[in-house]
C-alpha cells in the first residue's frame, strides 16, 4: 500500500550538500523535508578527507557552523604545484591573496555531524532517515517522488524537489541525460605520516601516470590521493605497508622526507560525468548528482556547496507559487552554468595536459608552471576561481 503526501520543498539526499541546502533555506525562513537513505549518524565516523575551499568556509560561517568545525580542520596555507622530472613549479600562498587560508582539510564525518546537529535544532527541517528514493518524475504542476521508508511505500508531489544524493541512485530521470567520460584511471586514497612537518603545505604533483596530491591533515599527517591506471592502482593496493610506502617515496620524491605509516587504502574509478540539463519542471539536481569531476584541484565538492547556496538564495527570491516553473529553472541554470562547466573543463584540462608523456610537452608544462609563479595576476585569477568559482 502506498501512502500519498504533499510537500512544498523536498530534498532527496541528506549528505553535506543536501544538508547545507536545508540549513541555507531555513536561514531564509523556508522549511524543507529531507529524505536520507542512510541511518541517522551513519556518516559521522567517515574519515575521508574533504578539501574545503575558502568559499565553502564562508558558507559554513554564514550558517554559524565554522567556529565549531575549525578546531577539527587543518589549514592549507600554501599549495605547491610541480611536475615530476622537471624544475618548473609554482607556489600559491594564502598571504599573497588576503585570505587566512587557501582552504581547509576536514573529515567527511566531522562535517556531516556538525550539519546534522544543526538540522536537529530546527523543527522546520524534517529528516526521514533510511528513506530510499525509488523514482522521481518531473511534472507540469509538481515533481512526483516515490520512496521506501520503514518498509512502507510512499509517494508524494512536491512543488520543488532537489536531488542531492551524490549520484548514488536514480540514474534515469525523464528529460535529463547523463554524459560520462571514463578516464581509465583509479584514485587511491589513504592517510600517511612522514618524517618532516607539513607546515600547512598541500602538494599537487603531476606525473605521466596521473596526479598525486598530499593534503595536510592533522599535526604531521597527509591525506593522500594517488591516481593512476586502474591496474597500477590495484597493484599498489596489494602491496604490504612497507612496500607501499617505498613505492610512494619513489613516486613522489623527498619533499616531505620518508613516509613512515599508511592507513587503510581504498580506491575508486575516476570519471567526468554531468547531467544536461540539470533541471526539469519542479526538479533541480545539485552537487555530485549533477556533475562529478576528477579530484585534481579539489573542485567537485566545493562546486556542489555553491550549488546548494545559490539555489537557496534563488528559492528565497522566488514566490513559492513560482517554484519549479520555467523562469526559475532557467535562472538557476544560467547562474550555475559558468561555475559547473568551468570546473568540469578546468579539471579535465589539467588531466589531459599533465597526465601524459607526450614528447615535447613536458618542457612546455615546466615552462608554464615557472611562468605562473612569476605572474601575480594569473595566480590571483587561479586562486579566486578555486576559492569562489568564476563569480568570486
C-alpha positions in Angstrom: 0.0 0.0 0.0 1.4 3.4 -0.9 0.8 6.5 1.2 0.4 9.8 -0.6 1.8 13.1 0.8 2.3 16.6 -0.4 5.5 18.7 0.2 6.3 22.3 -0.8 10.1 21.5 -0.8 11.6 18.1 -0.8 15.4 17.4 -0.7 16.5 13.9 -1.8 19.8 13.3 -0.1 20.9 14.5 3.4 24.7 14.4 2.9 26.7 17.6 3.2 25.3 19.3 0.1 21.7 18.4 0.8 22.1 19.4 4.5 23.7 22.7 3.5 20.8 23.5 1.3 18.3 22.7 4.0 20.1 24.9 6.5 20.5 27.8 4.0 16.8 27.6 3.3 15.9 27.6 7.0 18.1 30.7 7.3 15.7 32.3 4.8 12.6 31.0 6.7 11.9 28.2 4.3 11.0 24.7 5.6 12.1 21.5 3.9 11.7 17.8 4.1 14.8 15.7 3.6 15.0 12.0 2.5 18.2 10.4 3.5 18.9 6.7 2.6 21.5 6.2 5.4 20.7 5.7 9.0 21.0 8.7 11.4 24.6 9.2 12.3 25.9 6.6 9.8 28.4 9.1 8.2 29.7 10.6 11.4 32.7 8.3 11.7 33.6 8.6 8.0 37.3 9.7 8.0 37.5 10.5 4.2 39.2 13.9 3.8 37.4 16.8 2.2 39.3 19.7 0.8 37.1 22.8 1.5 37.8 25.9 -0.5 37.8 29.3 1.3 34.4 29.9 -0.4 32.9 26.8 1.3 34.3 28.0 4.6 32.4 31.3 4.2 29.2 29.4 3.5 29.7 27.4 6.8 30.5 30.7 8.6 27.2 32.2 7.4 25.4 29.1 8.7 27.1 29.5 12.1 29.0 26.2 11.9 32.6 27.1 11.2 33.7 28.2 14.7 32.9 24.7 15.9 34.5 22.9 13.0 37.7 25.0 12.7 39.5 23.2 15.6 38.9 19.9 13.8 40.2 21.2 10.4 43.8 21.6 9.1 44.5 24.8 7.2 46.1 24.8 3.7 48.3 27.9 3.7 50.3 27.0 0.6 49.8 24.9 -2.5 52.9 23.6 -4.1 52.4 22.6 -7.7 55.1 20.6 -9.5 55.8 18.2 -12.3 57.9 15.1 -11.7 61.1 15.2 -13.8 61.3 18.9 -14.3 62.3 22.0 -12.4 59.2 24.0 -13.1 57.0 24.6 -10.1 54.5 27.2 -8.7 53.6 28.2 -5.2 50.2 29.6 -4.2 50.2 31.3 -0.8 47.2 32.5 1.2 49.1 35.5 2.5 49.5 36.8 -1.1 45.8 36.8 -1.7 44.4 38.3 1.5 43.0 35.0 2.7 43.6 33.4 6.1 44.0 30.1 4.2 43.5 28.8 0.7 41.3 26.1 2.1 41.0 23.5 4.9 41.0 19.7 5.2 38.2 18.3 7.2 36.8 14.8 7.6 33.5 14.0 5.9 32.3 12.6 9.3 33.0 15.8 11.2 31.3 17.9 8.6 28.3 15.6 8.5 27.9 15.5 12.3 28.0 19.3 12.5 25.4 19.7 9.8 23.1 17.0 11.3 23.4 18.6 14.8 22.4 22.0 13.3 19.5 20.5 11.5 18.1 19.0 14.7 17.8 22.5 16.1 15.2 23.5 13.5 11.7 21.9 13.7 11.1 23.3 10.2 13.5 20.7 8.7 12.0 17.3 8.8 14.6 14.5 8.0 13.5 11.0 7.2 16.5 8.7 7.7 16.6 5.3 5.9 14.2 6.6 3.3 15.3 5.4 -0.1 14.1 7.3 -3.2 12.9 4.9 -5.9 11.8 7.3 -8.7 11.4 11.0 -9.5 9.1 12.1 -12.3 9.0 15.8 -13.2 5.6 17.1 -13.9 3.8 20.3 -15.0 2.4 21.1 -11.6 4.8 19.2 -9.3 7.5 16.6 -9.2 6.3 13.1 -8.2 8.6 11.2 -5.9 8.3 7.6 -4.8 10.3 6.3 -1.9 10.6 3.5 0.7 10.5 4.3 4.4 10.2 1.9 7.3 9.1 -0.9 5.0 6.3 1.3 3.7 5.9 2.6 0.2 5.3 6.4 -0.1 4.5 8.7 -3.0 4.4 12.4 -2.9 4.1 15.5 -5.0 6.5 18.4 -4.4 6.3 21.9 -5.8 10.1 21.9 -5.7 12.2 18.7 -5.5 16.0 18.9 -5.2 18.1 15.7 -5.9 21.4 15.9 -3.9 22.2 12.3 -3.2 25.7 12.4 -4.7 24.6 10.4 -7.7 24.1 7.2 -5.8 20.7 6.4 -7.2 18.0 7.3 -9.7 20.1 7.1 -12.8 17.2 7.6 -15.1 15.0 10.7 -14.7 12.7 11.7 -17.6 14.1 14.7 -19.5 17.7 14.5 -18.1 20.6 12.9 -20.0 23.9 12.0 -18.5 27.2 12.3 -20.3 30.1 10.3 -18.9 33.8 10.1 -19.7 35.7 7.3 -18.1 39.4 8.2 -17.6 40.5 4.5 -17.3 42.3 5.6 -14.1 41.5 4.9 -10.4 42.2 7.1 -7.4 43.9 5.5 -4.3 43.1 7.4 -1.1 44.6 6.9 2.3 46.3 8.8 5.2 50.1 8.8 5.6 52.6 10.2 8.1 56.1 11.4 7.1 59.4 12.5 8.6 59.0 16.2 8.1 56.3 18.6 9.4 53.8 19.5 6.6 53.9 23.3 7.5 50.3 23.5 6.2 51.5 22.9 2.6 49.4 20.9 0.2 51.3 19.3 -2.7 49.9 18.7 -6.2 52.4 16.7 -8.2 51.8 15.8 -11.8 53.3 12.6 -13.3 52.8 10.9 -16.6 50.7 8.2 -14.8 48.4 10.9 -13.2 48.5 13.5 -10.4 49.3 12.7 -6.8 48.1 15.0 -4.1 49.1 15.3 -0.4 46.8 17.4 1.8 47.9 18.4 5.3 45.6 16.6 7.7 46.4 16.8 11.4 49.8 17.6 13.0 52.2 15.5 10.9 49.8 13.6 8.6 48.7 14.0 5.0 45.6 12.8 3.2 46.9 11.1 0.0 45.2 11.0 -3.4 47.3 8.9 -5.8 45.8 8.5 -9.3 47.0 6.1 -12.0 45.9 3.4 -14.4 43.4 1.0 -12.8 45.7 -2.0 -13.0 48.6 0.0 -11.4 46.4 1.2 -8.5 45.2 -2.3 -7.9 48.8 -3.5 -7.7 49.5 -0.7 -5.1 46.6 -1.8 -3.0 48.0 -5.3 -2.9 51.4 -4.2 -1.5 52.2 -4.6 2.2 52.6 -1.3 4.1 56.4 -1.1 3.9 56.5 -1.8 0.1 53.7 0.7 -0.5 55.5 3.5 1.5 58.7 2.8 -0.5 56.7 3.0 -3.8 55.1 6.3 -2.7 58.5 7.8 -1.8 59.9 6.7 -5.2 56.8 8.2 -7.0 56.6 11.5 -5.0 60.1 12.3 -4.1 61.9 13.8 -1.0 59.9 17.0 -0.3 58.4 15.6 3.0 61.2 13.1 3.8 60.4 9.4 4.2 56.9 8.2 4.5 56.5 6.4 7.9 53.0 5.0 8.2 49.9 4.4 6.0 46.3 3.9 7.0 43.6 1.9 5.3 43.9 2.2 1.5 40.8 2.5 -0.7 40.3 3.1 -4.4 37.6 4.3 -6.8 37.3 4.8 -10.6 37.8 8.3 -12.0 35.3 9.8 -14.4 33.9 13.0 -15.6 30.1 12.9 -15.6 27.4 15.5 -15.9 23.7 15.9 -16.5 22.3 18.0 -19.3 20.3 19.9 -18.3 20.4 19.8 -14.5 16.8 20.9 -14.2 13.4 19.7 -15.2 9.9 21.1 -14.3 9.9 21.3 -10.5 13.2 19.4 -10.2 16.8 20.6 -9.7 19.8 18.3 -9.4 22.8 19.6 -7.5 26.3 18.5 -6.3 27.9 15.3 -7.4 24.4 14.1 -8.6 24.6 16.8 -11.2 28.3 16.8 -12.0 31.2 14.5 -11.0 34.8 15.8 -11.6 38.3 14.4 -11.4 39.6 15.1 -7.9 42.6 17.1 -9.3 42.4 20.7 -7.9 39.7 19.6 -5.4 36.8 21.3 -7.2 33.9 18.9 -7.2 32.7 19.1 -3.6 33.1 22.9 -3.5 31.1 23.4 -6.7 28.3 21.3 -5.0 28.4 23.6 -1.9 28.0 26.6 -4.2 25.1 24.8 -6.0 23.3 24.5 -2.7 24.0 28.1 -1.5 22.9 29.7 -4.8 19.8 27.6 -5.1 18.8 28.6 -1.6 19.2 32.3 -2.5 17.1 31.9 -5.7 14.3 30.0 -3.9 14.2 32.7 -1.3 13.9 35.4 -4.0 11.2 33.5 -5.9 7.5 33.4 -4.8 6.7 29.8 -3.7 3.9 29.5 -6.2 6.5 30.0 -9.0 9.0 27.4 -7.6 9.9 24.9 -10.3 8.5 26.9 -13.2 10.4 27.6 -16.4 11.5 31.1 -15.4 13.1 29.9 -12.1 14.6 26.8 -13.7 16.2 28.9 -16.4 17.5 31.4 -13.9 19.2 28.6 -11.9 20.8 27.1 -14.9 22.1 30.4 -16.0 23.5 31.3 -12.6 25.4 28.0 -12.3 26.5 27.2 -15.8 29.8 29.1 -15.7 30.8 27.6 -12.4 29.9 24.0 -13.1 31.1 24.0 -16.7 34.3 25.8 -15.7 35.0 23.2 -13.1 34.5 20.4 -15.5 36.6 21.9 -18.2 39.4 23.0 -15.8 39.8 19.6 -14.2 39.6 17.8 -17.5 42.2 20.2 -19.0 44.6 19.5 -16.1 44.3 15.8 -16.5 44.7 15.9 -20.3 47.7 18.2 -20.3 49.6 17.0 -17.3 48.9 13.2 -17.1 50.8 12.0 -20.2 54.3 11.8 -21.5 53.9 13.2 -25.0 57.2 14.2 -26.5 58.0 17.9 -26.1 55.0 18.6 -23.8 57.0 18.1 -20.6 59.2 21.2 -21.3 56.1 23.3 -22.2 54.4 22.3 -18.9 57.6 23.0 -17.0 57.8 26.4 -18.6 54.1 27.1 -17.9 54.5 26.3 -14.2 57.6 28.5 -14.0 55.8 31.4 -15.7 52.7 31.1 -13.5 55.0 31.6 -10.5 56.1 34.9 -11.9 52.6 36.3 -12.9 50.8 37.6 -9.8 47.6 38.4 -11.8 47.4 34.9 -13.2 47.9 33.5 -9.7 45.2 35.8 -8.4 42.7 34.6 -11.0 43.5 30.9 -10.3 43.1 31.3 -6.6 39.9 33.3 -6.9 38.5 30.6 -9.3 39.5 27.8 -7.0 38.1 29.6 -3.9 34.9 31.1 -5.1 34.1 29.9 -8.6 34.0 32.3 -11.6 32.0 35.0 -10.0 34.2 35.4 -6.9 
